[in-house]
Every structure is written in C-alpha cells, then in structure tokens.
Amino acid sequence: MHPTISQTSDHSASETEHYTARSEAGAGSDLGPWPLRLARLALLLAILVVLLGGWTRLNDAGLSCPDWPGCYGELILPGSAQGQALAQLRYPLIPIDSARAWLEMSHRYLAAGLGLNILLLAVVAARQSAHVRRRDGGRYPRRLSYLLLGLVIVQGLFGMWTVTLKLLPQVVTLHLVGGLLTVSLLVLLNQSLLRIQLQSRSDSSYRRTAASDAGPTAVGSSVKRWSGIAVLMLLIQVALGGWTSSNYAGWACPHWFSCQQVDAAGQTVALDYQAAFILPSADQQSFLGGRKSPQARAAIQMTHRGMALLLVLYLGVLMLRFWRHERLRAASVLVVGVALLQALLGGLNVIYGLPLWLAFGHHLGALLLLLSLLRLYRLSGLSARERNYG
C-alpha cells in the first residue's frame, strides 16, 4: 500500500518541525566556548595591563622611551653596548635607562596583545551576531564588542599621547580611567557571553532555576541602580586619584586628617582649589614631577580624600540596604572591606611618604574595589545558575 500525498506531506512537515526545533535548540551552542574563553583571556590581560601601567607610572618610567611606538628608534631596546650607543645617538639628550625602558616596552606589548584579543572578539561578533540574532533573540553582545574595540583604539592613542605630550596630566588621567573602563566593559562582556552559553543548555535544571529566580524573592532592578551608582562614584574617585598622581600631589599633605600650607613667613596659606583643576597646555617641557603650586596640589589631595570619604559612606549605606538580600550580603561586605583597606592604604601612603610598594598597593586596591563592585553589580542581575557558573 503506497502512502497518500497527504501522508507524505504530514511526514515531511514533521521532519521539518523536528529539524527546526533541533536548530533552535542549538542556536546558542553554535558559538561554542571560544568567545567566552577569549573574553576571559581579554579580562585577564586588561587587569595585567592596568597593574603594569600603574607600576610603570610609579617608577617614573613613562618617558623612558622618548618615542612611540618604538624605543629609541627600535622595536626592542638593544641589549648590547654597541646597539645602545647607536640608539643613544638618536636621542642624545635623554640617557638610556634599560630597566625603565624595558618596563615601558613590556607595558606597551602587553597592551598590544590586549588590543589584538579585543579585535578578535569584535571579529567574532561580526561573524556570529547575524545567525544568533535570528535564532535566540539577539543576545550576542555585538555592540559591546564593538565598543570595546573603539575604546582600546582610543587607549592606544592615549598611550601615544602620554609619551608625545610628555605626561600631560589630563592625558595620563584619562588613560588610567580608560584602562579601568576597559576592565569594566570586559566584565559585562563576560557576563553576556556566559548567559548565552547557559541559556543554550535547555536542560530541566536550568528551567527550574530560572523559574525559582523569577519569584518574589528575586532582586529588583533598584539594586542594580544602587550598585551602578557606586561604580560611577568609584570611577570619579579613580579619576581624582589619577589627577592626584599625574600632578604629583600625593605628598602635598603630610597629615591624614588635615592639610595646612605654610609660607616662608610661617603664615597659613589657603588651598588653591581654582588652580587645582585648571587643565595645563602641552609644550616642549616634561610634566614629570608636576608643575602646580603646593597650594594647588594640596587642594587636589584634599578633594581626593573628600571623595574617598563620600564613597566609603555610600558603600556602607549600600551594605545596609543589601543586607536583607542573602545573595548580595557577602558581596556587599566584601566591597566595604576592600574600601576600608583602600582608605587605610591611602593613609599609610601619606604617613610614610608614598613608598613604592604602598603606592602600588593603593593602585591595586582601586582595581580590586572596582572588581568587587562589578561583581556586586553583576550578582544583582544574575540567576542562581549563572551565579554558580560565573
């Protein structure tokens, strides 16, 4: 008995529906693990670049290579005495300091590796976003990937201008803030890619977890707003810290709780807040060591301290507000703990006169505070399954 036309059509339709269901179920899995792995590698590289950049700045190595992108006209500083002598002829007024020059070049090459990684992520976004958008609702973070690529290009320009404009304070400050913004966006990219990977697994445990998270105990969007404000405040504080460092105002105030400037006659001089935040113009002279008056530097230092106090108070309020959310309690306590440690490091730097390792510890503390705040922000928007895998 031969099948009728209607039976054949029904069978073909069934196969088509089955194939379509399988295709839709595997929509996210087509991406594979590589985008998330690339994003995690990029985040690690960004953290290392920020840390190495801080170490380079604290060692006054930012101008140890007077040109860009090379170093004394070479892509790699020569190791031999003859090679260094030839390189020195190109810049006879700037003595070669091999240790500092290698530190600066290591920072540049590591940053170049980060840029290449982010370029690969943008290529993945361009190749994958079309079919992922059709199949699973456009969850692939295409715009975020492109934004990161644009940011890392701007960071490269800031790196060049740091050298060519001879440590112009606003360039140095923006370069620091840009580095931490890169870290922040990479955290968001990792979160988005993690969600794609988890949502592509259509097992029942994920559906049960998602259903439980959608209940009345789920954290509301106001929590993310509160933690987002904290991240913004921290970035402002980082900018003030960068302005303090680039103007060499870290030692302007010898006391932690006060800052009095005294003139040659022994009279107290008011702090110059107006001059503190005037942007200098680039010229042929280096800004190494700073140019602002002691009164302006003291005003910069006190502004940085005042913002630090506001940030710590806000984070304390944040912890109390989040205390009733079990999933956020430990994360908010960690944030406040890191903030208090950072404040302690700031005070110790003032007391002991900015020793190198304490100053680097303060730089590291800012990065750790940012990461802990981003973790708090991320946890407020993740499901239980995503928190387990993140």
N, C-alpha and C positions, 0 to 999 in steps of 0.2 A: 504494500500500500504506500503510495507516494504522498509526501506532505503537501498540503494545500499551500496556496500562495499566502494566505493569512497566517498559517502556522509558521512559515518561513520568515515572514516579516516580524512576527512576535519574537521568534528566536533571535533574529538579528538585532532587534531593539533591545532585547535582554542583554545580549553580549555588549552592545554599545553602552548601555547604562552601567554594566559591570566595569567596563574599561574606564568609563568616565569617573566612576566612583574611586577606582584604584588610582587614577591620575590625580584626582583632587586630594585623596588621602596622602599622596606622596609629594604634594606641591612644595611644602617647605623642605622635605628631605632631599629634594634635588640639589639644594645648595650644598649639602654635605657639611662636614665640620670645619672646612678650611676658612671661611670668612670669620668665624668666631676665634679660631686659632690665630689668624692674622691680627685680629683686633686685640687679642690678649698680648701678643708679642709687641704690638704698637704701644699699648699701655705701659708695658714694662720698659720699653725703650724711652718713652716720654718721661717716665719717672727718673730714669738714669740720666737723661739729658738735663732735666731740671736740677738734679743734685750735682752733676758735674759742672753745670753752668754756675751754680752758687759757689762751688769750691774754686772755680776759675776766678770769679769776681773777688772772692775774699782773699785770694793770693795775688791780687793785682796783676793778673795775667791777661786781662782783656786786650791790652795793646802790645803784648809780647810778640805778636806777628803784625807788623805795621801795614801789611797789605791784605787783600781779600780777593778770592778765596784761598790763595796760596799763602806761603810764609817765607818772606824774603825772596819772593820770586820763584819759589819751589813748591810743588805739591806736598812734598815731605821734606822737612828740615834736614839738610845733610848732617851725617854723623861724623864725618872725617874733618880734621882741622883744615885741610885744603878746601873742601867743599864749603865749610862755614866761612872761610876767608873770602871766597868768591861771592857768597851770599851777602856778606857784610858790605862788600863794595857797592851793592845796590842801595843800601840804606846806611851810609857811613856814620850818621849822627845817632843811630839807635843801636846800641850794643846788643848782641845776641845773648839771650838768656835761655839756654837749651831747655832747662826744666820747665820754665813757664811757657815757652813756645810749644813744647810737646803737650802741655796741659791744654792750651788753647786749641791746638790742632785736633787733639782727641775729642774735645767737645764738638768741634765742627764736624768731624767724620761721624760721630755718633748721631748728631742731629741730621746729617745727610742720610744715614741709614733709616732713621725715623721717617724722613720725608719720602724715601723710596717705599717704605712699608705702607704709608698712608696713600701714596699713589696707587699701589696695588689694590688697596681697599676701594678706592674710587673706581678702578677698572672693574673690579668685581661687581660693584654697584651698577655700573653702566651695562654690564653683560647680563646680570641676573634680575634686575628690577622689573623688566617688562613681563616675563612669564610669572614671576612671583606675584606681581600686582594683579594679574588676571586670576590667578588661582586661589590666593589666600588673602585677598583684600588689601594688598599694597602695604604689607607690614615691613618690607625691607627698607631700612633707613637710608634711602638713596640721598636725600637732601643733606642729611647729617654727614654722610661720607664725603659729599662734595664740599660742604662747609669746612670740614677738617682739612681737605686738600687746599682750599683757599687760605685757611689760617696758617698752615705750615709754610706756604709760599710767602705770606706776609712775615712770618717769623724768620725766614731766611733773609728777607730784606732788612729786618731789624738787626739781625746778626751782622750783616754787612755794614749797616749804618753805625752800629756800635763801634766798629773799627774806623771807618772813614770819617765819622764825625767826632772821633776821639772821646768816647764815653760821654756823649751828650746826655745829661741826666734823664730827660723825658724819654729818650730812646731806650736807655738801659731799663727804666721803669716799665715801659710798655713791653719790652722784650721779656721781662720777668712775668708780668701779668699774662702775656700771650702764652708762655710756657705752661702756666697753671690752667689757663683756659683750654689748652690742648689736652691736658690730662683730664679735665672735667668732661669735655666732649667725647673723649675716648671711653670714659666710664659709661656715659649714656649710650654710646655705640655698642659696647659690650652687652649692656642690658637689653638693648633692642634685638641684637642677634641671638642672645640667649632665649628670649621669648619666642623668636621664630623657631629655634631648634626644639624647644619644649612643646610648643603648640603643634608641631608637625607630628608628634607622637600621640596617636589617637587612642592610647590605652585607657582603660576604665579608671585607673588610679588618678590620672590627670583630670578626668572629668569630675571625679568625686571631689578632688581637692579644689577645683575651680568652683564647684557648686557650694562647697563649705565656705570658701572665701567670699562668695557673693552675699553672704548672710549679713545680719545686722551687726556682727562684730567686726566687719571689715573696716579698715582705716579709711576715713573720709579724705576728700581732696584738700580740706583745710590744713591737714597735717603736712601735706606736701608744700603748701604755700608757706607755712611757718618755717619749715626746713629750707625751702628755697630762698627765703629772706635771709636766713643765716648764711647760706652760701654766698649771696650777694654782699652781705656785710663783710664776710671774710675776704672776698676779692678786693673790696675797697681798702681793707686793712693791709692786705698784701701790697697794694699799690702805694700806700703810705710807707710801708716798710721798704719797698724798692726806692721810693723817693728819699727816704732817710739814708739808705745805703749809698745811693748814687751821688748824693750830696755830702757824703762823709760826715753825717750828723749823728752817728751812733754814739760818739763820745762827747757830744756837746753839753750834756748834763751829767755832772759827777754824782748826783744823788738820785735815788729811785723815785722818791715822792715829790721832789721839788726841783726847780731849775732856776737858779738865780745867776744872772750875768753881772759881773762887776768890772768897771772900767779901771784905768790906771790910777785914778784918784781914790779908788775904793768905794765909789758910789754904785748903787744898784742900777742897772740899765734894763729898760723894758725889753721884752722879747719882740722881735720884729716879724709879726705874722704876715704883714703885707709882702715883704721881700721874700718870705719863705717859699711862696708858691708862684713866684714870677718865673716863667719859662725862659731860660737863657738862650741866646742865639749862638749858633755854631760859628766858630772861627778857626784859625790855624793852630790855636793853642789847645793842649790837652786839658780835660776836666779831671784828670787823675788827682786825687787829693781834695777836690772840691774848691769852689770859688766863693761861696756865700759867706757872709759875715757870721761871727759867732752868735749874734743875737738871732739871725735868721735860722741858723742850724738848730739852735735851742728851741725855736718855735716849731720847727719840723719835728723834732724829737718829742716835744710835749703833745703835739697833735696826734702823733702815732700812739703815744701812751693813752691819751684820752679815748681814742677809737678802740684800743685794746680793752679798756675798762667797759665801754658800752657793749662790746662783743661778748665778753665774759658774762656780763649781767644778762644779756639777751639769751645766751646759751643756757644759763641757769634757769631762766623762766621757761625756756623750751623743754628742759628736762622735767620740770614740774608738770608742765602741760601734757607731756607724753607719758607720764608715769603710769597712767591707768591702761595704756596700751602695752600689753605684755610683750608683743613682738618688737616694740621700739624702746622699751625701758633700758635694756643693756646697752643698746647702741647710743642712746642719748647720754647715759652715764659715761660711756667711753669718750664721747665728744667733749663733755665738760672736763673730764680728767685730762685729756690732751691739751685743752685750752688752758687749764691751770698750770700744767707743766710748761707750756709755751710762755706763759706770763712769768713763771719762775726763771726760765732761761733768759728772758729779756732783762729781768732784774739783775741776775748774775753777770750778764754781759756789761751792764752799767757799773756794777761794783768792782769787777775785775778788769775793766778796761778793754773789752772786746778781744779776749784771746781767741785764736783761730778756731779751735775745736768747739768752744762755746758758741761762737758766732755761727759756725756751720750747724751746730745742734739747733740753733734758733731757726735757721733756714730749713732744716729737716723737719722741725716741729711744725712749721707752717704747712709743709706738704702733707704731713700726717694728719693735721687738723682738717685740711681740705678733703683728704681721702675718707676720713671718718665721717665728715659731714655729708659727703656724697653718698656714703653707704647708708646713712640715716635717711637721706632723701630717697634713695633707691628702694630701701626696705618698705617705705611707706606706700609704694605703688606696686609691689610685687606680690604675687600669690604665694602661698605656702610652698608649693612645689618649686617655684622659681627661687625662693629663698634657700631651699635645700640644695639646689643645684648651682646657685650663684656664689 
